[in-house]
Amino acid sequence: MDYILGNKPPASGARPGAAAGLPPGTIVDGDQKTFMADVIEASRKMPVLVDFWATWCGPCKTLTPALERVVHAAGGKVKLVKIDIDKNRALVQQLTQLGLPLQSVPTVAAFWQGQIADMFQGALPESEIKRFVEALLKMAGGSMPAADLLAEARAALEAGQPEAAADAFSALLNEDPESPEAWGGLIRALLAMGDETQANDALAQVPKKISDHAEIAGARSALALAEEGRRATGQLGAFERRVAANPNDHEARYELATALNAAGKRAEAADALLHIFRADRTWRDDAARQQLLKFFASWGFDDPATLAARRKLSALLFS
């Protein structure tokens, strides 16, 4: 199966609504007659965003479509009600008296359980709107579907189900093509499937703006180490015999560490490099420590093997 990104997300100016698969009433135009039902009562079941806008407001023309895209991405977990302030002056006056600052637009108020939970003014970037909605959903005890899908993908990868993980990471990329977590996860899943060719293809497609993200750097290290490990694994026994015959054969121990890592023996691989570093910190221009850092990036900085080896490395560095 081809796991490289195919489908594209909605275009920048697209206005996805109910026609794109949202439950009816998720994105609506509200007014003072329907405000209680559309906002106050509805917010007792799910968070509601209220977009106060005006036809003469330039920033509104960019904010409203961005709001709709984020609400669309939330998959029916949050509702959007759009209020034209010029057509609903009585409502605006009433809300202003209640303390909602509507002197300027765009203004977006978030309602939960019948109360204003948060708000912002001005045309925020879509990434910030997404964070605003994520925080709102978290407060309401939920999360964005993308977060659920990411958790599902990571769980599948950890459970030794790389094909299911690759499917989930690919689906997430079709929702968010700039997710470093999804790109990094997809590359790791493809590696776990033994498909280095597609893993390299995926790495080549990572957007430049996120290419230095820690998730991408870790996946890149994992890919490089997989290629090194493939070459070294067949000689693991030979490296072990060389080290047994000459404990100071750092070259053999270095290659042994690479082979051990490829075999999934992370603690033993780290110990081999730490042995070299302990014996000669300057060997091959600090190659042992540099390779160990690549291991950490590949394994993940929260991996138990990383944490254990990092403690040992710190002890050596500050001894």
C-alpha positions in Angstrom: 0.0 0.0 0.0 1.2 3.5 -0.7 1.2 5.5 2.5 2.6 8.7 1.1 0.2 11.7 1.3 -2.4 11.7 -1.4 -5.6 13.6 -0.5 -5.4 17.3 0.2 -7.1 19.2 3.0 -9.6 22.0 2.2 -8.1 24.9 0.3 -7.2 28.1 2.2 -10.4 29.9 1.3 -12.7 26.9 1.4 -15.9 27.1 3.5 -16.6 23.5 4.6 -19.9 23.2 6.4 -22.6 20.6 6.7 -22.1 19.6 3.1 -18.7 18.3 4.0 -20.1 15.8 6.5 -20.6 17.9 9.7 -23.8 17.2 11.8 -26.6 19.6 10.8 -26.5 22.8 12.9 -22.8 22.7 13.6 -22.2 25.9 11.7 -25.1 28.3 11.6 -26.0 32.0 11.2 -27.6 33.2 14.4 -29.6 36.2 15.5 -31.2 37.6 18.6 -34.3 35.4 18.3 -32.3 32.1 18.2 -29.4 33.1 20.5 -30.8 31.3 23.5 -31.3 28.1 21.7 -28.3 28.3 19.3 -25.8 29.4 22.0 -26.9 29.2 25.6 -28.8 26.0 25.5 -26.6 24.3 22.9 -23.5 25.1 25.1 -24.9 22.8 27.8 -24.1 19.9 25.5 -21.0 21.1 23.6 -18.8 24.1 23.5 -20.1 26.9 21.2 -18.1 29.5 19.4 -19.9 32.8 18.6 -18.3 34.8 15.8 -19.4 38.4 16.0 -18.7 40.0 12.5 -19.8 42.7 10.1 -19.9 43.0 6.3 -17.7 46.1 6.4 -15.0 44.3 8.6 -12.0 43.3 6.5 -10.4 41.0 9.1 -13.7 39.1 9.4 -13.3 38.0 5.8 -10.2 36.0 6.8 -11.2 35.0 10.3 -14.6 33.5 9.6 -13.4 31.0 7.0 -10.5 30.0 9.3 -13.0 29.4 12.2 -15.1 27.2 9.9 -12.1 25.1 8.9 -11.1 24.6 12.6 -14.7 23.7 13.5 -14.8 21.4 10.6 -11.6 19.7 11.8 -13.2 19.3 15.2 -15.7 16.9 13.6 -18.9 18.0 15.3 -17.4 18.4 18.8 -17.8 22.2 18.8 -20.5 24.5 17.3 -20.0 27.8 15.5 -22.7 30.5 15.5 -22.1 33.6 13.3 -23.7 36.8 14.4 -23.9 39.9 12.1 -23.7 42.7 14.6 -25.4 45.2 12.3 -28.4 43.1 12.0 -28.6 42.3 15.7 -27.9 45.6 17.5 -30.3 44.8 20.3 -28.5 41.5 21.1 -25.1 43.3 20.9 -26.3 46.0 23.3 -27.6 43.4 25.7 -24.4 41.3 25.6 -22.3 44.5 26.0 -24.3 45.3 29.2 -23.4 41.9 30.5 -19.7 42.7 30.1 -18.9 41.2 26.7 -16.7 43.7 24.8 -18.2 44.1 21.4 -17.0 47.5 20.5 -14.8 46.1 17.8 -15.0 43.1 15.5 -14.2 40.4 14.9 -14.8 39.1 18.4 -15.1 35.4 19.1 -16.7 34.3 22.4 -16.6 30.7 23.6 -19.6 29.5 25.6 -19.7 26.4 27.8 -22.5 25.3 30.2 -24.4 28.5 29.4 -21.5 30.8 30.4 -18.7 32.6 28.5 -15.6 30.5 29.0 -13.1 32.4 26.9 -12.8 34.9 24.1 -10.5 36.7 21.7 -10.6 39.7 19.4 -9.0 40.2 16.0 -8.1 37.9 13.2 -5.8 35.3 14.8 -3.8 32.9 12.6 -5.5 29.6 12.0 -2.9 27.8 14.2 -3.8 30.0 17.1 -7.5 29.4 16.6 -6.8 25.7 16.6 -5.0 26.0 20.0 -7.9 28.1 21.3 -10.4 25.4 20.3 -8.2 22.6 21.6 -8.0 24.4 25.0 -11.8 24.8 25.0 -12.4 21.2 24.2 -10.0 20.1 26.9 -11.8 22.3 29.4 -15.0 20.5 28.4 -13.4 17.1 28.8 -12.9 16.4 25.1 -10.2 16.7 22.5 -9.8 17.4 18.8 -10.3 14.3 16.6 -6.7 14.7 15.4 -5.5 14.3 18.9 -7.5 11.1 19.3 -6.2 9.8 15.9 -2.6 10.6 16.9 -3.0 8.7 20.2 -4.5 5.7 18.3 -1.6 5.7 15.8 1.0 5.9 18.5 -0.7 3.1 20.5 -0.8 0.9 17.4 2.9 1.5 16.8 3.8 0.7 20.4 1.7 -2.5 20.2 3.7 -3.8 17.2 1.0 -3.0 14.6 2.9 -0.8 12.2 0.5 -1.1 9.3 -2.4 0.1 11.4 -0.2 2.9 12.7 0.8 3.9 9.2 -2.8 4.1 8.1 -3.7 6.3 11.1 -0.7 8.6 10.6 -1.5 8.9 6.9 -5.1 9.8 7.8 -3.9 12.4 10.2 -1.6 13.9 7.6 -4.6 14.3 5.3 -6.2 16.4 8.0 -3.1 18.3 9.0 -0.2 18.1 6.4 2.1 20.1 8.7 1.9 17.8 11.8 5.5 16.8 12.7 4.1 14.1 15.0 2.2 12.5 12.1 5.2 12.7 9.7 7.6 11.4 12.3 5.2 8.6 13.3 4.6 7.6 9.6 8.3 7.4 9.0 8.8 5.2 12.1 5.8 3.0 11.1 7.2 2.4 7.6 10.6 1.5 9.2 8.9 -0.9 11.5 7.3 -2.5 8.4 10.8 -2.8 6.9 10.0 -0.4 4.1 13.0 2.0 4.1 12.2 3.1 0.5 8.8 4.6 1.5 10.2 5.9 4.7 12.8 7.8 2.7 10.1 9.0 0.4 8.0 10.2 3.3 11.0 12.1 4.8 11.5 13.8 1.5 7.9 15.1 1.6 8.1 16.6 5.0 7.3 20.4 4.7 10.5 22.5 5.0 9.0 24.6 7.8 8.9 21.6 10.2 12.0 19.7 8.9 14.0 20.7 12.1 11.3 19.7 14.5 12.4 17.2 17.2 9.9 14.6 15.9 11.3 14.8 12.4 14.9 14.8 13.6 14.2 11.7 15.6 12.6 9.9 12.6 15.6 11.0 10.5 18.0 9.5 13.0 15.9 6.3 13.2 16.1 6.0 9.4 19.8 6.6 9.3 20.4 4.1 12.1 18.2 1.5 10.3 20.4 1.8 7.2 23.6 1.5 9.3 22.1 -1.3 11.3 21.2 -3.3 8.2 24.8 -3.3 7.1 26.1 -4.2 10.6 23.6 -6.8 11.7 25.0 -9.6 9.6 28.3 -9.1 11.3 27.1 -8.9 14.9 28.9 -12.2 15.8 32.1 -11.1 14.2 32.0 -7.8 16.1 31.4 -9.6 19.4 34.4 -11.9 18.8 36.6 -8.9 17.9 35.6 -7.1 21.1 36.1 -10.2 23.2 39.6 -10.7 21.7 40.5 -7.0 22.2 38.4 -4.9 24.6 40.2 -1.8 23.3 39.0 -2.3 19.7 36.8 0.8 19.7 35.9 0.5 16.0 34.5 -3.0 16.5 32.6 -2.0 19.7 31.2 1.0 17.8 29.9 -1.2 15.0 28.7 -3.7 17.6 26.6 -0.9 19.2 25.0 -0.2 15.8 24.2 -3.9 15.2 22.8 -4.3 18.7 20.5 -1.2 18.2 19.3 -2.7 15.0 18.5 -5.9 16.8 16.4 -4.0 19.4 18.9 -4.4 22.2 18.9 -0.7 23.2 20.5 -0.9 26.6 23.3 -3.1 25.3 23.9 -0.7 22.4 24.1 2.3 24.7 26.4 0.5 27.1 28.8 -0.3 24.2 29.1 3.4 23.3 29.4 4.4 26.9 32.2 2.0 27.3 34.1 3.7 24.4 33.3 7.2 25.8 34.6 6.1 29.2 37.8 4.8 27.8 38.5 7.6 25.3 36.3 10.6 25.0 38.1 12.0 22.0 38.0 8.8 19.9 37.2 9.6 16.3 36.3 13.2 17.3 33.7 12.2 20.0 32.0 9.7 17.7 30.7 7.5 20.5 28.8 10.3 22.2 27.5 11.6 18.9 26.2 8.2 18.0 24.6 7.9 21.4 22.8 11.2 20.9 21.5 9.8 17.6 20.2 6.8 19.5 18.4 9.0 21.9 16.7 11.0 19.1 15.8 7.8 17.3 14.4 6.0 20.4 12.6 9.1 21.7 13.7 11.2 24.7 11.1 9.6 27.0 12.1 6.1 26.2 13.3 4.1 29.2 16.5 3.2 27.4 17.2 6.8 26.6 16.6 7.9 30.2 18.8 5.2 31.6 21.7 5.8 29.2 21.4 9.6 29.6 21.8 9.3 33.3 25.0 7.2 32.8 26.3 9.7 30.2 25.7 12.6 32.6 27.5 10.8 35.4 30.5 10.4 33.0 30.4 14.0 31.8 30.3 15.5 35.3 32.5 13.0 37.1 
